[in-house]
Amino acid sequence: MKKWALALEGGSLRCMFSAGVVDVMMEHQLWADGVFGVSAGALTGVSYVSRQIGRTAQVNLEYVNDKRYLGLGNLIFRKSIFNFDFLFGEISDKLIPLDRETFLHSPCQFTAIATNCRTGEPVFAEKSSSQDIYAAIRASASMPLLAPTVQVEGAPCVDGGVSLSIPYLRPLEEGYDKVVVITTREHGYRKPQTPRTLARLYAKHYREYPRLVRALLDTPRRYGRELGELDRLEAQGKVFVIRPPEPVTVSRTEKDVTKLRALYAQGRQTCVERLEGLEEYLNS
């Protein structure tokens, strides 16, 4: 029996595209043996592993304009623009409950990727071995400058996208036969170079972590290399990539619910259109 994995790029609220894709996959009973998520991709992956169709979209659509979830007040008082205490607490416990039992006991391997501040390298935390997988998920989604570092197994960590944007190589290295990759940017997208002002902010804010600063400044070049390798693997039929069909205009902290709904719908439609090819890939 061939094993397949789902690899999810981050992008904060651009994950509404990924949410639409995975909801259609769940509706068609396409269950991966492993999920590898970076940043918001890790958050999206949690609802997939817990088998809760629509949950990721519901959380974002209902609470994106709730100051308890997203806002500058959180950045001032909690040092994080997204309030993860609220997300993993009241939202996940009461308002839109996360099925923690299904998530934790699922046979599906779940890996959240964060970035070690001391080394600037990715950290791969698995729910089967990590002492606190939710801390790793929080770290994975902790955007530089907009969230504090999070301790993951003794190391200060931040957003996984700093060191690894699209986690498609890890499942191949772990022996998965197939990898379905969901990106949150259109084909051909490249990150712009880091502005000098932002580079100086990184250097000042993370002065005790020089390797993290180097990783932050190298992100655009590394992302370009990742996309080039992804194109090569896709051409060889080793991975199956689902991308937005056009440039994504949703920002990382988008508050326009109409735009978020449209991106979610686009993710659903794109998956429906690619469904036959996806099933052929998984069954070949």
N, C-alpha and C positions, 0 to 999 in steps of 0.2 A: 504494500500500500504506500503510495507516494505521499510525502508530507509537503504541505505548503504553508507559507507564512505571508502575513500581511505587514507591509512596511508603510508607516504613516509619517509624512513630513509635518512640521509644525507650521507656525504662521499666525498664532493667536486666533483672532476671530475669522481669519480666512479658513479655519478648519470647518466652517459651515459647508464648504464644498465637500470635504471628506465625510462629514456627517451624512450628507445626502447620499454619497456613494455607499457607505457601509450600511445605511438603513435598507437600501435596495438589496444589497448582498444578504443581509439577515432575512429579509422577506422571502428570498429565494433559497434559504437554507444553505448558504455558502459559508461554512464555518472553517476557519483556518486552524491549523495545529499550533501556530505561534503568532504573536502580535508584537511588533517592535515599533515603539512610538517615541518621537521626539517632541518635546514641548506640548503644544496643543494637540499634536498627534497622539501623545500618550493619554491625554484626557479623553480624546475621542475613542481610543482603543479600549479604555476601561468599560465604556458603555457597550462596546461590541462584545467583549469577553463576558460581561454580565447579561448579555442577550436582551438588552432593553432598547427596542426600536424606538427611535425618536427622542431619546432622552437628551443627547448632546444638544440637539437643536432646541429642544424645549427649555433647557437651562439658559442658553444664550438669549433666546428670543424673549423669554419672560423676565430675565433679570439684568440684561445689558444696560438698561437705564435705571437700575436700582443702585443707589449710591453705596449700599452695603456690599455690592458685588464688584463694581467698577467705578472708579472716580479718583480725582486728584486728592480728595480728602483721605482716601486710603493711603495714598503715597505720602501724604504729610504725617499722618498719625500712625500708620502701620509700616511705612517704608515700602509698600507694595501697591501698585496701581490696581491690581486684582486682589481682592480679599479672599485668600485661600482658606482662611479660618471659616469664613461664611460658606464657601463652596463645599469644603469637605465636612463642615459641621451641619449647620441648619438646613442647607439645601439638600445635601446628600442623606441626612438623617430623617428629615421631616417633610420638606416642601416638595422635592422631586426625588424620592428615596432611591439611593443606589442599592442594588441587590448585592450587598457585600458578600453574602454567603456564596452566591453563584460565581461571583468574580474570583474569590479566593480559592474555591474548590474546583473551579473549571479545569479540565485536563489541558486546556489551551495554555501554552506557555505565554507569559506576558513579560516583556522587557521594556523598562523605561530608561531612556538614555539622557543622562545629565552631563555636565562638564565639571571636572575637578579643577578648582581654582588654583591649586598649587602646581599642577602639571600642565593645565591647558588641554588635557586629553579627555576623551569620552569615558564615562563610567556607565557600565551596563548592569542595571539592577533588576533582578528577576523576582517575581512574586513568590517563587518557591524557596529562595535563599535569602532575600533581603530581609533584614530585621524589621523594616517598616517600609513597605512598598509605597505607601501613600506619601511618605517624606521624599522618596525618590521621584515620584510623579510631580510633587510640588516643586522640587529642585529643577526638574526637567523643564518646567514651564515658567521658571523665575527669570524674566527678561532682564538683561543687564541694565543697570541704572534705575530700572523701574520696579525692582524687587530685591530683597536682601538675599544673601547666600543662605543655603539650607544644608544642614549636616546630613550626609549620606554615608553611613557606616564609618563615621569618624573623620570624614573629609568635607570641607566647605565646598559646595557645588552651586552652579547656576545653570541657566538654560542650556539644554543639550545642543541646540542649534549653533552654539558658539564653536563647537568642535566637530559636529557631525549633523548635517542638515537633513539628509534623506537616508535612513538606515537600511539600505538594501543589501549591502555586502555582508553584514553580520549574519543574517539567516543563511546565506549561501555558505559562509565559513562554518556554520554550525550543522551543515548537512541537509538543509531543506532542499527538496527537489525543485520546488517552484516558489517564486516570490511575486506577489501582487503588490505593486507600488502605487500609492496615491500621493500625488504632489498637490501643492496648493498654489502653484504658479504655472502659467501656460508654457508650452514648449518654446524654447529659445530665450526664455527670460534669463537675465543675468543681474546679479546684485551690483549696484553702483559702488564705486570706491568710497571708503569711509572719509567723510569731510574732516578737515584738520581740527575744527572746533570739537567735534565728537571724539576724535582721537585723543585730544588733550584731556577731555572729560574722563575717558576711560583710564588714561595714565594716572590722573589724579585720584579718581575714586578707587581704583584697584592697585594702588602703588605697592601694596604688600604682596601682590600676585603678578609679577612681571610676565610669567608664562601665559597667564590668562589674557593679559593685555595683548601679547603677541598673537594669540589665537583670535582675539576679537578683530585685530587689524587685518589678519589673514583671511577672515571669513569670506569676503567676496571672491578671492582667487580660489580658495578651497571649494566653494560652492560651484564655481565654473568647472573645476576638475571633476567634481561629483556628477554633474549633469552630463559631461562628456562621456564618462564611464557608463552612466546609466543608458545613454543613447546606444553605446556599443553593445551592452548586454541585451538591450531590447531588440536590436537588429539581429542578434544571434538567437533570439527566442528564449533566452534564459530568464527574463523577467517580463511581466505584463504590466504596463504602465497606464494608469488612468489619470489624465490631467484636465484642468480647466480648458475648454476649447478656445478661450479668448482671454485677453488680459484681465486680471482681477483688480478691481478698483476699490475693494473693501480694505480698509486699513486694519492694523493690528488691534486698535481700540475703537473700532467702528461702533457708532451708536444709532445709525440709521437702520431701523428694523426692516424697512422695505428692502434695502440693499442686502441685508443678511438673509431674508427669506428668499430673495432672488438667487443668491449664491447657493443656498441649500437646494432649491429647486433645480438649479443647473447641475449640481452634483448628482441628484437623482436621475435627471434626464440623461446625463452623460453615461451613467452606469447602465441604464436601461438600453441605450444604444450600443453599448459595448458588451452587453451581457452574453450574447451568443459567442463572441470571440473569447470572452473570459472563460466560459464553461469549456470551450474547445481546448483552450490552453491548459486548464486544470486537469482535464481528462486525457490529454495526449500523452 
